[in-house]
Amino acid sequence: MKVTSAQASKMLKKLQIEYNHLLRLEDKTSTFLAAVGEDVESVRPAYSYEETRTKATKLAADIRKIKHAINVFNTVTVLPGFNMTIDEALVFIPQLTAKIGRLNGMKSVLPKERQEIYGRSSTNLIDYKYANYDIAKAESDFYQANDTLARLQLALDSVNNTELMEIEL
């Protein structure tokens, strides 16, 4: 079947929920307690080892196939305008986010700022902290990185919602 990456991700989430539910249900029904003298059959929950194992095996296989298809898609699909694969972009996004955070702090620094040092005995000395870089350049780089991140996320969204991949289930 041909699906987009976004559709494959939704399918994967649904299968994972179904798989986890099956395992939780198995935990609750594969064993049970009965009191001495109680009719065991009257409290036995419905459970089939064979059916449950068959369903779990099929779900696990489908989950693997979808994850593999998404991984292959991510390693071969190049994002337009970025000359990098989705896989590379997924590494680049947190790097870029960290860079934006750092630049946000650097663009907010004053060129010269008085430092108050607590615990120092009173003296007439005043310490100043000086920016040792071009604050305007840090601000420009901050906005440029923000713009790059936004464009990258939009390119990723576009590809994930339009490009098709083949999944054999």
ZAROTI-464927 format. One record per atom (N, C-alpha, C, CB): y, z negated, x. Coordinates in steps of 0.05 Angstrom, whole numbers, padded with zeros to 5 digits, always signed. Each point is the difference from the previous one (the first is absolute). Last residue first. Glycine has a CB too. Example, Ala and Ser with C-alpha at 12.3 -4.5 7.8 and 13.67 -1.06 7.14 Angstrom:
BEGIN
-00045-00142+00257 +00024-00001+00016 +00022-00014-00015 -00013+00043+00024 -00102-00042-00018 +00024+00000-00018 +00024+00000+00018 -00023-00025-00038 
***
This chain:
BEGIN
-00097-00081+00041 -00012-00025-00010 -00026+00007-00015 +00045-00022-00004 +00032+00066+00077 -00026+00005-00012 -00012-00027-00009 -00007+00041+00029 +00111+00001-00008 -00017-00023+00001 -00026+00007-00015 +00039-00033+00002 +00056+00083+00043 -00026+00002-00013 -00015-00025+00004 -00001+00050+00007 +00112-00031-00014 -00022-00004+00019 -00026+00003-00016 +00027-00030+00030 +00088+00058-00040 -00027-00006-00010 -00020-00004+00023 +00011+00025-00042 +00103-00037+00025 -00021+00012+00016 -00028-00009-00010 +00031+00003+00039 +00048-00041-00080 -00002+00029-00005 -00023+00014+00015 +00049+00000-00007 -00019-00096+00010 -00001+00007-00029 -00003+00030-00005 +00028-00040-00008 -00022+00000+00096 -00021-00015-00013 -00002+00007-00030 +00008-00037+00032 +00062+00075+00021 -00026+00010+00008 -00023-00014-00015 +00019+00011+00046 +00069-00042-00062 -00003+00027-00009 -00028+00011+00007 +00050+00007+00005 -00026-00092+00027 -00004+00000-00029 -00005+00028-00010 +00029-00041-00004 -00005+00034+00094 -00027-00011-00004 -00006-00001-00030 +00005-00028+00042 +00081+00053-00018 -00019+00021+00008 -00028-00009-00005 +00032+00016+00035 +00035-00079-00050 +00001+00020-00020 -00019+00023+00007 +00047-00012-00010 -00037-00057+00073 -00014-00010-00024 +00000+00021-00023 +00014-00047+00013 +00034+00068+00065 -00028-00002+00006 -00016-00009-00024 +00011-00010+00048 +00083+00010-00052 -00010+00027+00000 -00030+00001+00004 +00044+00016+00017 -00001-00100-00010 +00001+00010-00027 -00011+00028-00003 +00040-00029-00008 -00032-00008+00095 -00021-00014-00016 +00000+00010-00029 +00005-00041+00029 +00063+00073+00027 -00026+00010+00008 -00022-00012-00016 +00018+00008+00046 +00068-00043-00058 -00002+00027-00012 -00027+00013+00007 +00050+00005+00004 -00030-00088+00036 -00003-00003-00029 -00004+00027-00014 +00028-00042+00002 -00006+00043+00089 -00028-00009-00004 -00006-00004-00029 +00001-00022+00045 +00088+00043-00023 -00017+00023+00006 -00030-00008-00004 +00035+00017+00033 +00029-00085-00040 +00002+00018-00023 -00018+00025+00004 +00047-00016-00010 -00042-00045+00082 -00011-00014-00023 +00000+00019-00024 +00017-00044+00017 +00026+00072+00061 -00029+00002+00003 -00014-00013-00024 +00005+00000+00050 +00088-00009-00045 -00007+00028-00005 -00030+00004+00001 +00044+00015+00020 -00011-00099+00004 +00004+00005-00029 -00008+00028-00007 +00037-00034-00001 -00038+00011+00091 -00021-00014-00014 +00001+00005-00030 -00001-00035+00037 +00072+00067+00015 -00024+00017+00005 -00024-00013-00014 +00018+00016+00044 +00062-00063-00045 +00003+00023-00018 -00025+00018+00003 +00051-00002+00004 -00042-00072+00054 -00007-00008-00028 +00001+00023-00019 +00017-00046+00010 -00036+00043+00097 +00020+00012-00018 -00009-00006-00029 +00011+00037+00034 -00034-00105+00047 -00008+00026-00008 +00022+00010-00019 -00050-00009+00005 +00040-00081+00026 -00004+00015+00025 -00009+00028-00006 -00012-00043+00024 +00069-00044-00073 -00020+00021-00005 -00001+00017+00026 +00009+00001-00051 +00018-00106+00052 +00010+00027-00001 -00022+00020-00005 +00036-00013+00032 -00006-00098-00043 -00022+00018+00001 +00011+00028-00003 -00033-00034-00018 +00078-00064+00053 +00001+00024-00017 -00025+00016+00005 +00050+00001+00001 -00010-00110+00014 -00018+00022+00007 +00003+00023-00020 -00032-00032+00021 +00096-00053+00018 -00008+00015-00024 -00017+00023+00010 +00042-00012-00026 -00002-00090+00063 -00012+00026+00005 -00009+00013-00026 -00015-00015+00045 +00052-00075-00031 +00019+00021-00006 -00011+00028+00004 +00037-00033+00012 -00095-00056-00042 +00014+00010+00023 +00019+00022-00009 -00040-00010+00030 -00039-00068-00067 +00026+00014-00005 +00013+00007+00026 +00005-00024-00043 -00111+00020+00037 +00022-00019+00000 +00026+00015-00003 -00026-00033+00028 -00063+00074-00068 +00015-00001+00025 +00022-00020-00003 -00010+00048+00010 -00048-00025-00082 -00012-00019+00018 +00014-00002+00027 -00043+00009-00022 +00050+00081-00034 -00003-00027-00011 -00014-00017+00021 -00002+00018-00047 +00064+00072+00052 -00024-00011+00010 -00002-00029-00008 +00000+00032+00039 +00051+00063-00068 +00002-00029-00002 -00027-00010+00008 +00034+00001-00038 +00023+00094+00057 -00025-00014-00003 +00005-00030-00002 -00024+00036+00025 +00082+00062-00045 +00000-00027+00011 -00027-00014-00006 +00051-00003-00005 -00035+00110+00017 -00003-00021-00020 -00002-00027+00014 -00023+00032-00031 +00042+00083+00039 +00005-00025+00015 -00001-00022-00022 +00028+00022+00038 -00052+00064-00066 +00003+00006+00029 +00003-00025+00017 +00021+00044-00013 -00077-00051-00078 +00028+00004+00007 +00002+00006+00030 +00015-00032-00036 -00100+00055-00031 +00011-00018+00020 +00029+00006+00005 -00045-00003+00022 -00020+00050-00080 +00016-00021-00013 +00012-00019+00020 -00030+00004-00039 -00030+00069+00060 +00025+00012-00011 +00018-00021-00012 -00025+00042-00009 -00061-00067+00043 +00017+00008+00022 +00027+00012-00011 -00041+00009+00028 -00029-00034-00089 +00012-00024+00013 +00020+00008+00022 -00042-00025-00009 -00004+00094-00033 +00016-00013-00020 +00013-00025+00012 -00030+00017-00037 -00034+00030+00087 +00027+00013+00001 +00019-00013-00021 -00021+00043+00016 -00069-00071-00015 +00013-00008+00025 +00028+00011+00001 -00045-00001+00023 -00009+00026-00096 +00006-00028-00001 +00015-00010+00025 -00040-00006-00028 +00009+00095+00026 +00022-00004-00019 +00008-00029-00002 -00016+00040-00026 -00061-00019+00076 +00024+00009+00014 +00025-00004-00018 -00028+00034+00026 -00056-00051-00064 +00007-00021+00019 +00026+00007+00016 -00049-00012+00004 +00014+00077-00063 +00010-00023-00015 +00008-00023+00018 -00030+00013-00038 -00012+00062+00076 +00028+00006-00008 +00012-00022-00016 -00012+00049+00000 -00078-00057+00023 +00016+00000+00025 +00029+00005-00007 -00039+00017+00027 -00024-00011-00096 +00006-00028+00007 +00016-00002+00026 -00042-00013-00023 +00020+00102-00004 +00016-00014-00021 +00005-00029+00008 -00019+00031-00035 -00039+00028+00087 +00028+00002+00006 +00017-00017-00020 -00008+00046+00019 -00086-00034-00030 +00005-00018+00023 +00030-00001+00005 -00045+00012+00021 +00017+00045-00087 -00008-00027-00009 +00002-00020+00022 -00030+00021-00034 +00044+00071+00052 +00023-00011-00015 -00006-00028-00010 +00011+00046-00014 -00079+00003+00059 +00021-00009+00018 +00023-00013-00014 -00013+00038+00031 -00054-00002-00085 -00011-00022+00015 +00021-00011+00021 -00047+00020-00006 +00065+00059-00042 +00003-00024-00017 -00009-00025+00015 -00007+00028-00042 +00037+00049+00105 -00019-00002-00021 +00007-00025-00017 -00036+00023+00027 +00111+00035+00026 -00020-00021+00004 -00018-00001-00024 +00032-00027+00029 +00053+00079-00018 -00019+00008+00021 -00019-00023+00008 +00034+00033+00017 +00041-00023-00085 -00004-00023+00018 -00019+00007+00023 +00009-00030-00038 +00017+00087-00040 +00025-00010+00011 -00003-00023+00021 +00020+00013-00043 -00100+00002-00024 +00021+00019+00005 +00026-00013+00010 -00020+00029-00036 -00081-00067+00052 +00023-00003-00018 +00022+00020+00007 -00011-00049-00005 -00099+00058+00019 +00026-00004+00014 +00022-00002-00021 -00017+00025+00041 -00095-00041-00039 +00023+00009-00016 +00026-00007+00015 -00027-00005-00043 -00062-00022+00073 +00004+00029+00004 +00025+00011-00015 -00049+00004+00005 +00017-00097-00006 +00000+00007+00028 +00005+00030+00005 -00032-00037+00008 +00026-00004-00097 +00022-00012+00015 +00001+00009+00029 -00003-00039-00030 -00069+00068-00025 +00025+00011-00010 +00024-00010+00016 -00020+00004-00046 -00063-00044+00062 +00001+00027+00012 +00026+00014-00008 -00051+00003-00002 +00036-00088-00036 +00004-00002+00029 +00002+00028+00013 -00025-00044+00000 +00003+00040-00092 +00028-00008+00005 +00006-00002+00029 +00000-00025-00043 -00089+00041+00019 +00016+00023-00007 +00030-00006+00005 -00035+00014-00034 -00025-00085+00046 -00003+00019+00021 +00017+00025-00006 -00047-00016+00009 +00043-00050-00075 +00015-00010+00024 -00002+00020+00022 -00010-00048-00013 -00041+00067-00063 +00029+00003-00005 +00016-00010+00023 -00009-00006-00049 -00084-00004+00055 +00007+00029-00001 +00030+00004-00004 -00046+00010-00018 +00010-00099+00014 -00001+00012+00027 +00009+00028+00001 -00037-00031+00012 +00026-00009-00096 +00023-00012+00014 +00002+00011+00028 -00004-00042-00028 -00071+00066-00022 +00024+00014-00010 +00025-00011+00014 -00023+00008-00044 -00058-00052+00063 +00000+00027+00011 +00024+00016-00008 -00050-00001-00001 +00037-00085-00037 +00007-00002+00029 +00001+00027+00013 -00022-00045+00001 -00007+00041-00091 +00029-00006+00002 +00008-00002+00030 -00002-00024-00044 -00090+00035+00026 +00015+00024-00008 +00030-00004+00003 -00036+00012-00032 -00020-00086+00047 -00005+00020+00021 +00017+00025-00006 -00046-00018+00009 +00044-00049-00074 +00015-00009+00024 -00002+00020+00022 -00007-00048-00013 -00045+00063-00065 +00029+00003-00006 +00016-00007+00025 -00008-00010-00049 -00084-00006+00056 +00005+00029-00003 +00030+00005-00004 -00047+00007-00019 +00018-00097+00019 -00001+00012+00027 +00006+00029-00001 -00033-00035+00014 +00026-00007-00097 +00023-00010+00014 +00001+00012+00028 -00001-00042-00026 -00075+00059-00027 +00024+00014-00010 +00025-00008+00015 -00022+00001-00045 -00059-00045+00068 -00001+00028+00007 +00025+00015-00010 -00050-00002-00003 +00040-00091-00020 +00004+00004+00029 +00001+00030+00007 -00025-00043+00009 +00051-00002-00102 -00020+00017+00011 +00006+00005+00030 -00009+00022-00045 +00037-00093-00044 +00004+00009+00027 -00024+00017+00008 +00027-00042+00012 +00016-00029-00095 -00010+00028+00004 +00007+00008+00029 +00006+00011-00050 -00024-00115+00029 +00021+00021-00004 -00013+00027+00005 +00037-00032+00015 -00084-00062-00050 -00001+00021+00021 +00022+00021-00006 -00050-00008+00007 +00024-00070-00063 +00024-00002+00016 +00001+00021+00023 +00001-00049-00010 -00075+00041-00052 +00024-00001-00018 +00026-00002+00016 -00029-00022-00035 -00058+00022+00077 +00007+00026-00010 +00025+00000-00018 -00048+00012+00003 +00009-00094+00031 +00013+00016+00022 +00010+00027-00011 -00029-00023+00034 +00017-00071-00085 -00013+00026-00002 +00015+00019+00020 -00015-00007-00049 +00009-00100+00066 +00016+00020-00014 -00015+00027+00000 +00043-00024+00013 -00073-00055+00035 -00007-00001-00028 +00016+00021-00017 -00011-00048+00006 +00056+00021+00082 -00029-00005-00003 -00005-00002-00031 -00004-00024+00046 +00088+00082-00019 -00009-00028+00001 -00030-00002-00004 +00045-00015-00017 +00011+00098+00062 -00012-00008-00025 -00009-00029+00003 -00015+00047-00012 +00080+00036+00064 -00011-00027-00002 -00012-00004-00028 +00033-00017+00035 -00017+00110+00030 +00010-00016-00022 -00014-00027+00001 +00010+00041-00028 +00011+00064+00082 -00014-00026-00001 +00012-00016-00023 -00008+00000+00051 +00038+00087-00041 -00025+00003+00015 -00016-00026+00003 +00022+00037+00025 +00068-00024-00068 -00024+00005-00017 -00026+00002+00016 +00030+00023-00032 +00061-00038+00069 -00002-00018-00023 -00026+00003-00016 +00049+00003-00003 -00027+00053+00079 +00000-00028+00009 -00004-00019-00023 +00031+00012+00037 -00020+00079-00057 -00026-00006+00012 -00002-00028+00009 -00004+00048+00014 +00086-00019-00044 -00018-00002-00022 -00028-00006+00010 +00028+00031-00028 +00036-00011+00092 +00006-00027-00012 -00019-00005-00024 +00049+00004+00014 -00054+00080+00027 -00011-00020+00018 +00006-00029-00011 +00007+00031+00039 +00027+00044-00087 -00029+00000+00000 -00012-00022+00017 +00002+00050-00008 +00091-00037+00011 -00008-00011-00026 -00030-00002-00002 +00042+00018-00021 -00005+00027+00095 +00004-00029+00003 -00008-00015-00026 +00038+00009+00032 -00041+00086-00034 -00020-00011+00020 +00003-00030+00002 +00001+00043+00025 +00064+00002-00076 -00026+00001-00014 -00022-00012+00018 +00015+00041-00025 +00070-00031+00062 +00001-00020-00021 -00027-00002-00014 +00050+00008-00007 -00039+00060+00069 -00001-00025+00014 +00000-00024-00020 +00023+00021+00040 -00012+00068-00073 -00027-00005+00010 -00003-00027+00013 -00006+00049+00006 +00093-00023-00032 -00017-00004-00023 -00029-00006+00008 +00030+00031-00027 +00030-00007+00095 +00007-00026-00011 -00018-00007-00024 +00048+00005+00017 -00055+00082+00019 -00010-00020+00019 +00004-00029-00011 +00008+00032+00038 +00031+00040-00084 -00028+00000-00004 -00013-00022+00017 +00000+00050-00010 +00090-00035+00024 -00004-00012-00026 -00030-00002-00007 +00045+00017-00016 -00020+00029+00094 +00006-00028+00003 -00005-00015-00026 +00033+00010+00036 -00039+00083-00037 -00023-00011+00014 +00004-00030+00004 -00008+00043+00023 +00079+00006-00059 -00021-00003-00020 -00025-00013+00013 +00017+00041-00024 +00055-00022+00080 +00008-00021-00019 -00022-00004-00021 +00048+00011+00007 -00058+00059+00054 -00004-00026+00014 +00007-00023-00019 +00010+00022+00044 -00040+00067-00092 +00021-00007+00019 -00007-00027+00013 +00035+00026-00026 -00112+00043-00009 +00019-00020-00010 +00022-00004+00022 -00036-00024-00027 -00061+00084-00005 +00026+00001+00015 +00019-00020-00013 -00007+00049+00013 -00106-00043-00006 +00023+00000-00017 +00025+00000+00018 -00025-00024-00037 
***
